[in-house]
Amino acid sequence: MKALVTGATGFIGGNVVRALLRHGYEVRALVRAGSDRRGLEGLSLEVALGDLRDRGSLRQAMRGCEAVLHVGAAYTLWSRDPAAIYESNVGGTENLLEAAREQGVRRVVHTSSESTIAIARNGCLGSEVGDNSSDQLPGDYKKSKLIAERLARKAAESGLPVVIVNPTTPIGAGDLKPTPTGRIVVDFLRRRLPAYVETGMNFVDVEDVAEGHVLALERGRVGERYLLGHENLSLRQALQILERISGLRAPSLRLPLWLALGAAHLDERLAARLGRPPRIPLAGVKAALKTRYFDCSKAVRELGMPQTPVELAFEKAVRWFRDNGYAS
Protein backbone atom coordinates (compact mmCIF):
# COMPACT_ATOMS: atom_id res chain seq x y z
CA MET A 1 0.00 0.00 0.00
CA LYS A 2 1.22 3.48 -0.84
CA ALA A 3 0.65 6.20 1.77
CA LEU A 4 0.98 9.96 1.46
CA VAL A 5 2.35 11.75 4.54
CA THR A 6 1.89 15.49 4.97
CA GLY A 7 4.21 17.28 7.38
CA ALA A 8 6.84 14.63 6.63
CA THR A 9 9.74 16.98 7.38
CA GLY A 10 8.44 17.70 10.89
CA PHE A 11 9.17 16.00 14.21
CA ILE A 12 6.15 13.70 14.32
CA GLY A 13 5.84 13.45 10.53
CA GLY A 14 9.41 12.26 10.03
CA ASN A 15 8.90 9.56 12.63
CA VAL A 16 5.62 8.53 10.98
CA VAL A 17 7.46 8.12 7.67
CA ARG A 18 10.00 5.84 9.36
CA ALA A 19 7.28 3.81 11.05
CA LEU A 20 5.44 3.30 7.76
CA LEU A 21 8.63 2.17 6.04
CA ARG A 22 9.33 -0.30 8.86
CA HIS A 23 5.86 -1.75 8.31
CA GLY A 24 6.50 -2.23 4.59
CA TYR A 25 4.48 0.67 3.17
CA GLU A 26 5.50 2.66 0.12
CA VAL A 27 5.71 6.28 1.23
CA ARG A 28 5.20 9.52 -0.65
CA ALA A 29 6.09 12.62 1.34
CA LEU A 30 4.39 15.95 0.69
CA VAL A 31 7.16 18.54 0.95
CA ARG A 32 7.06 22.28 0.44
CA ALA A 33 9.69 23.81 -1.80
CA GLY A 34 12.58 25.05 0.32
CA SER A 35 11.66 23.04 3.44
CA ASP A 36 14.35 21.42 5.59
CA ARG A 37 14.58 17.78 4.44
CA ARG A 38 17.41 16.63 6.73
CA GLY A 39 15.01 14.39 8.65
CA LEU A 40 14.26 12.42 5.48
CA GLU A 41 17.83 11.91 4.31
CA GLY A 42 18.71 8.32 3.44
CA LEU A 43 15.10 7.11 3.46
CA SER A 44 13.60 5.17 0.56
CA LEU A 45 10.60 7.30 -0.34
CA GLU A 46 9.05 9.44 -3.03
CA VAL A 47 8.87 13.22 -2.65
CA ALA A 48 5.92 15.23 -3.95
CA LEU A 49 6.29 18.99 -3.96
CA GLY A 50 3.15 20.71 -2.75
CA ASP A 51 1.42 22.80 -0.14
CA LEU A 52 -1.64 22.24 2.03
CA ARG A 53 -2.99 25.56 0.81
CA ASP A 54 -2.89 24.36 -2.81
CA ARG A 55 -5.64 21.78 -3.40
CA GLY A 56 -4.33 21.01 -6.88
CA SER A 57 -0.95 19.96 -5.52
CA LEU A 58 -2.73 17.76 -2.95
CA ARG A 59 -4.76 16.00 -5.64
CA GLN A 60 -1.58 15.38 -7.62
CA ALA A 61 0.27 14.07 -4.55
CA MET A 62 -2.57 11.68 -3.67
CA ARG A 63 -2.77 9.99 -7.05
CA GLY A 64 -2.04 6.31 -6.63
CA CYS A 65 -2.16 6.50 -2.82
CA GLU A 66 -4.62 4.39 -0.86
CA ALA A 67 -3.94 6.10 2.46
CA VAL A 68 -3.20 9.62 3.65
CA LEU A 69 -1.67 10.50 7.00
CA HIS A 70 -2.28 14.19 7.56
CA VAL A 71 0.42 15.21 10.04
CA GLY A 72 1.24 18.61 8.54
CA ALA A 73 0.41 21.77 10.49
CA ALA A 74 1.84 25.15 11.39
CA TYR A 75 2.96 24.34 14.96
CA THR A 76 3.88 27.55 16.71
CA LEU A 77 2.81 29.29 19.91
CA TRP A 78 3.34 32.72 18.34
CA SER A 79 3.18 34.18 14.86
CA ARG A 80 3.52 37.62 13.31
CA ASP A 81 0.67 36.59 11.00
CA PRO A 82 -1.98 34.54 12.88
CA ALA A 83 -4.06 34.26 9.70
CA ALA A 84 -1.33 32.11 8.18
CA ILE A 85 -1.82 29.53 10.96
CA TYR A 86 -5.50 29.18 10.06
CA GLU A 87 -4.71 29.04 6.33
CA SER A 88 -2.45 26.03 6.88
CA ASN A 89 -4.19 24.23 9.73
CA VAL A 90 -7.84 24.87 8.88
CA GLY A 91 -7.85 25.70 5.18
CA GLY A 92 -5.16 23.09 4.55
CA THR A 93 -7.18 20.39 6.33
CA GLU A 94 -10.30 21.32 4.36
CA ASN A 95 -8.31 21.10 1.12
CA LEU A 96 -6.84 17.74 2.07
CA LEU A 97 -10.18 16.19 3.03
CA GLU A 98 -11.79 17.33 -0.20
CA ALA A 99 -8.86 16.06 -2.26
CA ALA A 100 -9.00 12.70 -0.45
CA ARG A 101 -12.70 12.41 -1.24
CA GLU A 102 -12.12 13.27 -4.89
CA GLN A 103 -9.26 10.76 -5.21
CA GLY A 104 -11.16 7.95 -3.48
CA VAL A 105 -8.58 7.46 -0.72
CA ARG A 106 -9.39 4.36 1.36
CA ARG A 107 -8.26 5.72 4.75
CA VAL A 108 -7.26 9.11 6.18
CA VAL A 109 -5.49 9.47 9.52
CA HIS A 110 -5.88 13.03 10.77
CA THR A 111 -3.34 14.22 13.33
CA SER A 112 -5.09 16.50 15.79
CA SER A 113 -3.90 17.55 19.27
CA GLU A 114 -4.55 16.74 22.91
CA SER A 115 -5.65 20.38 23.26
CA THR A 116 -8.96 19.58 21.55
CA ILE A 117 -9.86 17.27 24.43
CA ALA A 118 -11.32 18.71 27.62
CA ILE A 119 -9.59 18.24 30.96
CA ALA A 120 -11.70 16.21 33.35
CA ARG A 121 -12.55 17.65 36.76
CA ASN A 122 -12.71 16.26 40.28
CA GLY A 123 -9.35 14.54 40.02
CA CYS A 124 -10.30 12.44 37.00
CA LEU A 125 -8.23 12.18 33.83
CA GLY A 126 -9.24 13.66 30.50
CA SER A 127 -10.23 11.20 27.79
CA GLU A 128 -11.54 11.06 24.22
CA VAL A 129 -15.14 11.58 25.36
CA GLY A 130 -14.58 15.20 26.44
CA ASP A 131 -14.60 18.07 23.93
CA ASN A 132 -12.83 21.36 24.47
CA SER A 133 -14.29 24.67 23.32
CA SER A 134 -12.54 27.49 21.52
CA ASP A 135 -12.91 29.95 24.39
CA GLN A 136 -10.96 27.56 26.64
CA LEU A 137 -7.94 27.41 24.34
CA PRO A 138 -5.04 29.89 24.43
CA GLY A 139 -3.44 30.90 21.16
CA ASP A 140 -4.23 30.53 17.48
CA TYR A 141 -2.46 27.19 17.03
CA LYS A 142 -4.68 25.35 19.51
CA LYS A 143 -7.83 27.08 18.26
CA SER A 144 -6.98 26.18 14.67
CA LYS A 145 -6.41 22.53 15.58
CA LEU A 146 -9.84 22.39 17.23
CA ILE A 147 -11.52 23.74 14.09
CA ALA A 148 -9.51 21.35 11.90
CA GLU A 149 -10.51 18.34 14.01
CA ARG A 150 -14.15 19.33 13.72
CA LEU A 151 -13.75 19.34 9.94
CA ALA A 152 -12.24 15.85 10.10
CA ARG A 153 -15.07 14.54 12.29
CA LYS A 154 -17.66 16.08 9.97
CA ALA A 155 -15.97 14.44 6.98
CA ALA A 156 -16.12 11.06 8.74
CA GLU A 157 -19.80 11.56 9.45
CA SER A 158 -20.41 12.23 5.77
CA GLY A 159 -18.73 9.02 4.67
CA LEU A 160 -15.01 9.75 4.29
CA PRO A 161 -13.02 7.03 6.16
CA VAL A 162 -11.22 9.29 8.64
CA VAL A 163 -9.58 8.23 11.92
CA ILE A 164 -8.34 10.93 14.30
CA VAL A 165 -5.29 10.72 16.54
CA ASN A 166 -4.48 13.19 19.33
CA PRO A 167 -0.80 13.11 20.34
CA THR A 168 0.00 14.50 23.79
CA THR A 169 3.55 15.81 24.39
CA PRO A 170 6.08 13.92 22.23
CA ILE A 171 9.71 13.57 23.27
CA GLY A 172 12.60 11.95 21.44
CA ALA A 173 15.25 12.25 18.75
CA GLY A 174 15.01 14.21 15.52
CA ASP A 175 13.33 17.41 16.74
CA LEU A 176 15.05 19.61 14.17
CA LYS A 177 13.16 22.85 14.70
CA PRO A 178 12.91 22.21 17.74
CA THR A 179 9.23 22.14 18.70
CA PRO A 180 8.07 24.07 21.80
CA THR A 181 8.44 20.86 23.82
CA GLY A 182 11.92 20.20 22.47
CA ARG A 183 12.79 23.79 23.29
CA ILE A 184 12.25 22.98 26.98
CA VAL A 185 14.90 20.25 26.75
CA VAL A 186 17.29 22.48 24.81
CA ASP A 187 16.87 25.37 27.25
CA PHE A 188 17.48 22.98 30.14
CA LEU A 189 20.70 21.72 28.54
CA ARG A 190 21.84 25.29 27.87
CA ARG A 191 21.12 26.28 31.49
CA ARG A 192 18.44 28.75 30.41
CA LEU A 193 15.75 27.52 32.80
CA PRO A 194 16.38 29.31 36.11
CA ALA A 195 12.90 28.44 37.42
CA TYR A 196 9.84 26.33 36.71
CA VAL A 197 6.08 26.75 36.98
CA GLU A 198 3.65 24.41 38.68
CA THR A 199 1.97 22.62 35.80
CA GLY A 200 1.77 19.16 34.29
CA MET A 201 1.27 17.34 31.02
CA ASN A 202 1.20 13.92 29.45
CA PHE A 203 4.50 12.85 27.84
CA VAL A 204 5.09 10.15 25.24
CA ASP A 205 7.95 8.79 23.15
CA VAL A 206 7.63 10.24 19.64
CA GLU A 207 8.37 6.80 18.16
CA ASP A 208 5.33 5.43 20.00
CA VAL A 209 3.28 8.30 18.56
CA ALA A 210 4.47 7.35 15.08
CA GLU A 211 3.62 3.70 15.70
CA GLY A 212 0.20 4.85 16.91
CA HIS A 213 -0.41 6.52 13.56
CA VAL A 214 0.29 3.30 11.67
CA LEU A 215 -1.90 1.31 14.07
CA ALA A 216 -4.71 3.86 13.64
CA LEU A 217 -4.38 3.42 9.89
CA GLU A 218 -4.66 -0.35 10.19
CA ARG A 219 -6.97 -0.84 13.18
CA GLY A 220 -8.63 2.46 14.04
CA ARG A 221 -12.39 2.82 13.86
CA VAL A 222 -13.67 5.41 11.39
CA GLY A 223 -14.87 8.56 13.14
CA GLU A 224 -13.10 7.69 16.42
CA ARG A 225 -10.27 9.60 18.00
CA TYR A 226 -7.37 8.18 19.95
CA LEU A 227 -5.15 9.91 22.49
CA LEU A 228 -1.56 8.93 21.71
CA GLY A 229 0.18 9.43 25.03
CA HIS A 230 1.66 7.68 28.01
CA GLU A 231 2.78 9.19 31.32
CA ASN A 232 1.36 12.13 33.29
CA LEU A 233 4.15 14.19 34.85
CA SER A 234 4.43 17.58 36.48
CA LEU A 235 6.93 19.90 34.83
CA ARG A 236 9.04 19.61 37.99
CA GLN A 237 9.11 15.80 37.62
CA ALA A 238 10.10 16.10 33.95
CA LEU A 239 12.96 18.43 34.86
CA GLN A 240 14.11 16.00 37.54
CA ILE A 241 14.25 13.27 34.89
CA LEU A 242 16.39 15.57 32.76
CA GLU A 243 18.62 16.16 35.79
CA ARG A 244 19.24 12.43 36.21
CA ILE A 245 19.93 11.93 32.51
CA SER A 246 22.07 14.98 31.81
CA GLY A 247 23.96 15.38 35.08
CA LEU A 248 22.83 19.02 35.21
CA ARG A 249 20.92 20.35 38.17
CA ALA A 250 17.22 21.05 37.68
CA PRO A 251 15.93 24.47 38.80
CA SER A 252 14.58 24.47 42.34
CA LEU A 253 12.90 27.88 42.19
CA ARG A 254 9.17 27.68 41.53
CA LEU A 255 7.85 30.72 39.69
CA PRO A 256 4.25 31.70 40.50
CA LEU A 257 2.08 31.43 37.41
CA TRP A 258 0.80 34.98 37.82
CA LEU A 259 4.38 36.22 37.65
CA ALA A 260 5.14 34.08 34.58
CA LEU A 261 1.97 35.41 32.96
CA GLY A 262 3.03 39.01 33.59
CA ALA A 263 6.50 38.32 32.20
CA ALA A 264 4.98 36.79 29.06
CA HIS A 265 2.79 39.85 28.48
CA LEU A 266 5.81 42.14 28.79
CA ASP A 267 7.98 39.93 26.60
CA GLU A 268 5.41 39.82 23.79
CA ARG A 269 5.14 43.63 23.82
CA LEU A 270 8.94 43.92 23.71
CA ALA A 271 9.16 41.32 20.96
CA ALA A 272 6.64 43.26 18.85
CA ARG A 273 8.74 46.40 19.17
CA LEU A 274 12.00 44.62 18.37
CA GLY A 275 10.52 42.53 15.58
CA ARG A 276 11.57 39.19 17.09
CA PRO A 277 9.64 36.16 18.38
CA PRO A 278 8.93 36.30 22.13
CA ARG A 279 11.18 34.27 24.40
CA ILE A 280 8.19 33.58 26.65
CA PRO A 281 5.18 32.89 24.39
CA LEU A 282 2.00 34.05 26.10
CA ALA A 283 0.00 31.12 24.71
CA GLY A 284 2.46 28.70 26.30
CA VAL A 285 2.15 30.28 29.74
CA LYS A 286 -1.64 30.39 29.46
CA ALA A 287 -1.62 26.69 28.58
CA ALA A 288 0.39 26.02 31.75
CA LEU A 289 -2.41 27.48 33.86
CA LYS A 290 -4.16 24.11 33.56
CA THR A 291 -2.63 20.73 34.32
CA ARG A 292 -3.36 18.51 31.32
CA TYR A 293 -3.37 14.88 32.45
CA PHE A 294 -5.03 12.19 30.33
CA ASP A 295 -6.13 8.57 30.29
CA CYS A 296 -4.56 7.23 27.09
CA SER A 297 -5.62 3.61 27.54
CA LYS A 298 -8.00 3.56 24.57
CA ALA A 299 -5.14 3.60 22.04
CA VAL A 300 -3.36 0.87 23.99
CA ARG A 301 -6.50 -1.24 24.28
CA GLU A 302 -7.92 -0.84 20.77
CA LEU A 303 -4.82 -0.22 18.67
CA GLY A 304 -2.07 -1.93 20.64
CA MET A 305 -0.01 1.26 20.89
CA PRO A 306 3.35 0.65 22.62
CA GLN A 307 4.23 2.43 25.87
CA THR A 308 7.97 3.03 25.98
CA PRO A 309 9.11 4.38 29.39
CA VAL A 310 9.13 8.15 29.14
CA GLU A 311 12.57 8.36 30.75
CA LEU A 312 13.99 6.52 27.73
CA ALA A 313 12.34 9.07 25.44
CA PHE A 314 14.04 11.88 27.38
CA GLU A 315 17.36 10.01 27.13
CA LYS A 316 17.01 9.83 23.34
CA ALA A 317 16.15 13.53 23.16
CA VAL A 318 19.10 14.60 25.32
CA ARG A 319 21.53 12.43 23.37
CA TRP A 320 20.24 13.69 20.02
CA PHE A 321 20.30 17.38 20.97
CA ARG A 322 23.82 17.04 22.36
CA ASP A 323 25.11 15.06 19.37
CA ASN A 324 23.67 17.62 16.95
CA GLY A 325 25.00 20.76 18.61
CA TYR A 326 21.80 22.09 20.17
CA ALA A 327 23.11 21.99 23.73
CA SER A 328 26.12 24.29 23.33
C-alpha positions as CSV (number, residue, x, y, z in Angstrom):
1,M,0.0,0.0,0.0
2,K,1.2,3.5,-0.8
3,A,0.7,6.2,1.8
4,L,1.0,10.0,1.5
5,V,2.3,11.8,4.5
6,T,1.9,15.5,5.0
7,G,4.2,17.3,7.4
8,A,6.8,14.6,6.6
9,T,9.7,17.0,7.4
10,G,8.4,17.7,10.9
11,F,9.2,16.0,14.2
12,I,6.2,13.7,14.3
13,G,5.8,13.5,10.5
14,G,9.4,12.3,10.0
15,N,8.9,9.6,12.6
16,V,5.6,8.5,11.0
17,V,7.5,8.1,7.7
18,R,10.0,5.8,9.4
19,A,7.3,3.8,11.1
20,L,5.4,3.3,7.8
21,L,8.6,2.2,6.0
22,R,9.3,-0.3,8.9
23,H,5.9,-1.8,8.3
24,G,6.5,-2.2,4.6
25,Y,4.5,0.7,3.2
26,E,5.5,2.7,0.1
27,V,5.7,6.3,1.2
28,R,5.2,9.5,-0.6
29,A,6.1,12.6,1.3
30,L,4.4,16.0,0.7
31,V,7.2,18.5,0.9
32,R,7.1,22.3,0.4
33,A,9.7,23.8,-1.8
34,G,12.6,25.0,0.3
35,S,11.7,23.0,3.4
36,D,14.4,21.4,5.6
37,R,14.6,17.8,4.4
38,R,17.4,16.6,6.7
39,G,15.0,14.4,8.7
40,L,14.3,12.4,5.5
41,E,17.8,11.9,4.3
42,G,18.7,8.3,3.4
43,L,15.1,7.1,3.5
44,S,13.6,5.2,0.6
45,L,10.6,7.3,-0.3
46,E,9.1,9.4,-3.0
47,V,8.9,13.2,-2.6
48,A,5.9,15.2,-3.9
49,L,6.3,19.0,-4.0
50,G,3.1,20.7,-2.7
51,D,1.4,22.8,-0.1
52,L,-1.6,22.2,2.0
53,R,-3.0,25.6,0.8
54,D,-2.9,24.4,-2.8
55,R,-5.6,21.8,-3.4
56,G,-4.3,21.0,-6.9
57,S,-0.9,20.0,-5.5
58,L,-2.7,17.8,-2.9
59,R,-4.8,16.0,-5.6
60,Q,-1.6,15.4,-7.6
61,A,0.3,14.1,-4.5
62,M,-2.6,11.7,-3.7
63,R,-2.8,10.0,-7.0
64,G,-2.0,6.3,-6.6
65,C,-2.2,6.5,-2.8
66,E,-4.6,4.4,-0.9
67,A,-3.9,6.1,2.5
68,V,-3.2,9.6,3.7
69,L,-1.7,10.5,7.0
70,H,-2.3,14.2,7.6
71,V,0.4,15.2,10.0
72,G,1.2,18.6,8.5
73,A,0.4,21.8,10.5
74,A,1.8,25.2,11.4
75,Y,3.0,24.3,15.0
76,T,3.9,27.5,16.7
77,L,2.8,29.3,19.9
78,W,3.3,32.7,18.3
79,S,3.2,34.2,14.9
80,R,3.5,37.6,13.3
81,D,0.7,36.6,11.0
82,P,-2.0,34.5,12.9
83,A,-4.1,34.3,9.7
84,A,-1.3,32.1,8.2
85,I,-1.8,29.5,11.0
86,Y,-5.5,29.2,10.1
87,E,-4.7,29.0,6.3
88,S,-2.4,26.0,6.9
89,N,-4.2,24.2,9.7
90,V,-7.8,24.9,8.9
91,G,-7.8,25.7,5.2
92,G,-5.2,23.1,4.5
93,T,-7.2,20.4,6.3
94,E,-10.3,21.3,4.4
95,N,-8.3,21.1,1.1
96,L,-6.8,17.7,2.1
97,L,-10.2,16.2,3.0
98,E,-11.8,17.3,-0.2
99,A,-8.9,16.1,-2.3
100,A,-9.0,12.7,-0.5
101,R,-12.7,12.4,-1.2
102,E,-12.1,13.3,-4.9
103,Q,-9.3,10.8,-5.2
104,G,-11.2,7.9,-3.5
105,V,-8.6,7.5,-0.7
106,R,-9.4,4.4,1.4
107,R,-8.3,5.7,4.7
108,V,-7.3,9.1,6.2
109,V,-5.5,9.5,9.5
110,H,-5.9,13.0,10.8
111,T,-3.3,14.2,13.3
112,S,-5.1,16.5,15.8
113,S,-3.9,17.6,19.3
114,E,-4.5,16.7,22.9
115,S,-5.6,20.4,23.3
116,T,-9.0,19.6,21.5
117,I,-9.9,17.3,24.4
118,A,-11.3,18.7,27.6
119,I,-9.6,18.2,31.0
120,A,-11.7,16.2,33.3
121,R,-12.6,17.7,36.8
122,N,-12.7,16.3,40.3
123,G,-9.3,14.5,40.0
124,C,-10.3,12.4,37.0
125,L,-8.2,12.2,33.8
126,G,-9.2,13.7,30.5
127,S,-10.2,11.2,27.8
128,E,-11.5,11.1,24.2
129,V,-15.1,11.6,25.4
130,G,-14.6,15.2,26.4
131,D,-14.6,18.1,23.9
132,N,-12.8,21.4,24.5
133,S,-14.3,24.7,23.3
134,S,-12.5,27.5,21.5
135,D,-12.9,30.0,24.4
136,Q,-11.0,27.6,26.6
137,L,-7.9,27.4,24.3
138,P,-5.0,29.9,24.4
139,G,-3.4,30.9,21.2
140,D,-4.2,30.5,17.5
141,Y,-2.5,27.2,17.0
142,K,-4.7,25.4,19.5
143,K,-7.8,27.1,18.3
144,S,-7.0,26.2,14.7
145,K,-6.4,22.5,15.6
146,L,-9.8,22.4,17.2
147,I,-11.5,23.7,14.1
148,A,-9.5,21.4,11.9
149,E,-10.5,18.3,14.0
150,R,-14.2,19.3,13.7
151,L,-13.7,19.3,9.9
152,A,-12.2,15.8,10.1
153,R,-15.1,14.5,12.3
154,K,-17.7,16.1,10.0
155,A,-16.0,14.4,7.0
156,A,-16.1,11.1,8.7
157,E,-19.8,11.6,9.4
158,S,-20.4,12.2,5.8
159,G,-18.7,9.0,4.7
160,L,-15.0,9.7,4.3
161,P,-13.0,7.0,6.2
162,V,-11.2,9.3,8.6
163,V,-9.6,8.2,11.9
164,I,-8.3,10.9,14.3
165,V,-5.3,10.7,16.5
166,N,-4.5,13.2,19.3
167,P,-0.8,13.1,20.3
168,T,0.0,14.5,23.8
169,T,3.6,15.8,24.4
170,P,6.1,13.9,22.2
171,I,9.7,13.6,23.3
172,G,12.6,12.0,21.4
173,A,15.3,12.2,18.7
174,G,15.0,14.2,15.5
175,D,13.3,17.4,16.7
176,L,15.1,19.6,14.2
177,K,13.2,22.8,14.7
178,P,12.9,22.2,17.7
179,T,9.2,22.1,18.7
180,P,8.1,24.1,21.8
181,T,8.4,20.9,23.8
182,G,11.9,20.2,22.5
183,R,12.8,23.8,23.3
184,I,12.2,23.0,27.0
185,V,14.9,20.3,26.8
186,V,17.3,22.5,24.8
187,D,16.9,25.4,27.2
188,F,17.5,23.0,30.1
189,L,20.7,21.7,28.5
190,R,21.8,25.3,27.9
191,R,21.1,26.3,31.5
192,R,18.4,28.7,30.4
193,L,15.8,27.5,32.8
194,P,16.4,29.3,36.1
195,A,12.9,28.4,37.4
196,Y,9.8,26.3,36.7
197,V,6.1,26.7,37.0
198,E,3.6,24.4,38.7
199,T,2.0,22.6,35.8
200,G,1.8,19.2,34.3
201,M,1.3,17.3,31.0
202,N,1.2,13.9,29.4
203,F,4.5,12.9,27.8
204,V,5.1,10.1,25.2
205,D,8.0,8.8,23.1
206,V,7.6,10.2,19.6
207,E,8.4,6.8,18.2
208,D,5.3,5.4,20.0
209,V,3.3,8.3,18.6
210,A,4.5,7.4,15.1
211,E,3.6,3.7,15.7
212,G,0.2,4.8,16.9
213,H,-0.4,6.5,13.6
214,V,0.3,3.3,11.7
215,L,-1.9,1.3,14.1
216,A,-4.7,3.9,13.6
217,L,-4.4,3.4,9.9
218,E,-4.7,-0.3,10.2
219,R,-7.0,-0.8,13.2
220,G,-8.6,2.5,14.0
221,R,-12.4,2.8,13.9
222,V,-13.7,5.4,11.4
223,G,-14.9,8.6,13.1
224,E,-13.1,7.7,16.4
225,R,-10.3,9.6,18.0
226,Y,-7.4,8.2,20.0
227,L,-5.1,9.9,22.5
228,L,-1.6,8.9,21.7
229,G,0.2,9.4,25.0
230,H,1.7,7.7,28.0
231,E,2.8,9.2,31.3
232,N,1.4,12.1,33.3
233,L,4.2,14.2,34.9
234,S,4.4,17.6,36.5
235,L,6.9,19.9,34.8
236,R,9.0,19.6,38.0
237,Q,9.1,15.8,37.6
238,A,10.1,16.1,34.0
239,L,13.0,18.4,34.9
240,Q,14.1,16.0,37.5
241,I,14.3,13.3,34.9
242,L,16.4,15.6,32.8
243,E,18.6,16.2,35.8
244,R,19.2,12.4,36.2
245,I,19.9,11.9,32.5
246,S,22.1,15.0,31.8
247,G,24.0,15.4,35.1
248,L,22.8,19.0,35.2
249,R,20.9,20.3,38.2
250,A,17.2,21.0,37.7
251,P,15.9,24.5,38.8
252,S,14.6,24.5,42.3
253,L,12.9,27.9,42.2
254,R,9.2,27.7,41.5
255,L,7.9,30.7,39.7
256,P,4.3,31.7,40.5
257,L,2.1,31.4,37.4
258,W,0.8,35.0,37.8
259,L,4.4,36.2,37.7
260,A,5.1,34.1,34.6
261,L,2.0,35.4,33.0
262,G,3.0,39.0,33.6
263,A,6.5,38.3,32.2
264,A,5.0,36.8,29.1
265,H,2.8,39.9,28.5
266,L,5.8,42.1,28.8
267,D,8.0,39.9,26.6
268,E,5.4,39.8,23.8
269,R,5.1,43.6,23.8
270,L,8.9,43.9,23.7
271,A,9.2,41.3,21.0
272,A,6.6,43.3,18.8
273,R,8.7,46.4,19.2
274,L,12.0,44.6,18.4
275,G,10.5,42.5,15.6
276,R,11.6,39.2,17.1
277,P,9.6,36.2,18.4
278,P,8.9,36.3,22.1
279,R,11.2,34.3,24.4
280,I,8.2,33.6,26.7
281,P,5.2,32.9,24.4
282,L,2.0,34.1,26.1
283,A,0.0,31.1,24.7
284,G,2.5,28.7,26.3
285,V,2.2,30.3,29.7
286,K,-1.6,30.4,29.5
287,A,-1.6,26.7,28.6
288,A,0.4,26.0,31.8
289,L,-2.4,27.5,33.9
290,K,-4.2,24.1,33.6
291,T,-2.6,20.7,34.3
292,R,-3.4,18.5,31.3
293,Y,-3.4,14.9,32.5
294,F,-5.0,12.2,30.3
295,D,-6.1,8.6,30.3
296,C,-4.6,7.2,27.1
297,S,-5.6,3.6,27.5
298,K,-8.0,3.6,24.6
299,A,-5.1,3.6,22.0
300,V,-3.4,0.9,24.0
301,R,-6.5,-1.2,24.3
302,E,-7.9,-0.8,20.8
303,L,-4.8,-0.2,18.7
304,G,-2.1,-1.9,20.6
305,M,0.0,1.3,20.9
306,P,3.4,0.6,22.6
307,Q,4.2,2.4,25.9
308,T,8.0,3.0,26.0
309,P,9.1,4.4,29.4
310,V,9.1,8.2,29.1
311,E,12.6,8.4,30.8
312,L,14.0,6.5,27.7
313,A,12.3,9.1,25.4
314,F,14.0,11.9,27.4
315,E,17.4,10.0,27.1
316,K,17.0,9.8,23.3
317,A,16.1,13.5,23.2
318,V,19.1,14.6,25.3
319,R,21.5,12.4,23.4
320,W,20.2,13.7,20.0
321,F,20.3,17.4,21.0
322,R,23.8,17.0,22.4
323,D,25.1,15.1,19.4
324,N,23.7,17.6,16.9
325,G,25.0,20.8,18.6
326,Y,21.8,22.1,20.2
327,A,23.1,22.0,23.7
328,S,26.1,24.3,23.3
